[in-house]
Amino acid sequence: MALRSKFKTIGKSLKDFWWNYSRNKAAVLGLAVVIMLVLVAIAAPLITPYSPLSVGIFQRLQAPSIVNIMGTDDLGRDMLCRVVYGSRISLAIGLSVALASACAGLVVGALSGYFGGRIDDLIMRITDVFQTIPRFFLAILLVALWGRSTVVVIFALSVLSWPVTARIVRAQTLSLREMEFVTAARSIGESNSHIIFREIVPNLLSLVIVNTTLMIASAIVIEAGLSFLGLGDPSVTSWGRMLSEAQGFLRDAWWMVVFPGVAISAAVLSFNLVGDGLNDAFNPKVEKI
């Protein structure tokens, strides 16, 4: 009976959460696009039988048609194939960077806010150093020094993204550490690690989840910028690299620019809309101005 009651409580919570989320129609549309992008990335081999790196499969610079829905590029590669496989790289990098930086920022921010004093000052000064450096230019430097692999890009963007989460988490932790449930945990002799990770962190997850969705969009944009400048992984197809390769064909083959550009815009906008919807769902009582 207790288990059944627990499932009912969880079901009701999920129902309430979806009701609050679905009130934002733009967020529902964004979620639909995100789900579609994820499904396209997973089912890429089923959607198109061609390799995104194989050249000369079709005639070069063919306009969109029934055979090639998005046309072909200057090397005779199918643009639909390249856009579909490009979604894998963009989503993989975006998700990896967001998760890595969210975990690091959550731990660093919670420790800084909970202990305060010199520990807080030291951590925040380190955070300030990272925040004062332009992320995009430091990413260019790191990738140029360590190589143009996907792993290096993910690591570079993760290192540069965690301070944003750390600042947000620290501010909320400063408030939570004075709450009654934290005081009660201290009074019964719970350790600092228990209080931080069992009492405070669970109350920070909604805030971190919202911020993580926005960081996915940011990571996709920065990765596209790096690839556009030729600093992405040369062994994979990405939307930014496709835009870079299309520069010399703006007048003759508009589709080489439009379709990867639309893909980047749709992905970034959708994740931002999902973030807004999650914020509404987690904070239903906050009225928008």
Sequence and secondary structure as in RCSB ss.txt:
>XXXX:A:sequence
MALRSKFKTIGKSLKDFWWNYSRNKAAVLGLAVVIMLVLVAIAAPLITPYSPLSVGIFQRLQAPSIVNIMGTDDL
GRDMLCRVVYGSRISLAIGLSVALASACAGLVVGALSGYFGGRIDDLIMRITDVFQTIPRFFLAILLVALWGRST
VVVIFALSVLSWPVTARIVRAQTLSLREMEFVTAARSIGESNSHIIFREIVPNLLSLVIVNTTLMIASAIVIEAG
LSFLGLGDPSVTSWGRMLSEAQGFLRDAWWMVVFPGVAISAAVLSFNLVGDGLNDAFNPKVEKI
>XXXX:A:secstr
 HHHHHHHHHHHHHHHHHHHHHT HHHHHHHHHHHHHHHHHHTHHHH  S TT  SSS TT  S SSSTT B TT
S BHHHHHHHHHHHHHHHHHHHHHHHHHHHHHHHHHHHHH HHHHHHHHHHHHHHHHS HHHHHHHHHHHH S H
HHHHHHHHHHHHHHHHHHHHHHHHHHTTSHHHHHHHHTT  HHHIIIIIIGGGTHHHHHHHHHHHHHHHHHHHHH
HHHTT S TTS  HHHHHHHTGGGTTT THHHHHHHHHHHHHHHHHHHHHHHHHHHH TT    
